[in-house]
Amino acid sequence: MGMDASRKALIKSAIAAELRLPEEVLDDAATVASVGLDSLGLAQSVVAVEGALGAEIDTTVLSEQLAPEMTLGQLVDIIESSLMDAPAAALG
């Protein structure tokens, strides 16, 4: 699994854990609203990802772009793109 794929998997895992859902039910085409991810859940997911990767996420970008109709795939891409400075060693 490549570094980008590893990061995306970790992000999706954090979101699934926050929602208390199995990762496999989180379809990239599902909207943020349809899976019940609100701003608090997103914030908690971001904290989990930051801790796992040892990198900060620009939450300003997330808050400006987050919308209920955003897909999970789009959300994961936005979070992943803000982690470009995360050390590769954190991915295991």
Protein Blocks (a to p, Z undefined) as FASTA:
>chain_A
ZZklmmmmmmmmmmmmmnopafklmcfkbcfklnopafklmmmmmmmmmmmnopacdfkl
mmmmgcfklcfklmmmmmmmmmmmpcfklnZZ
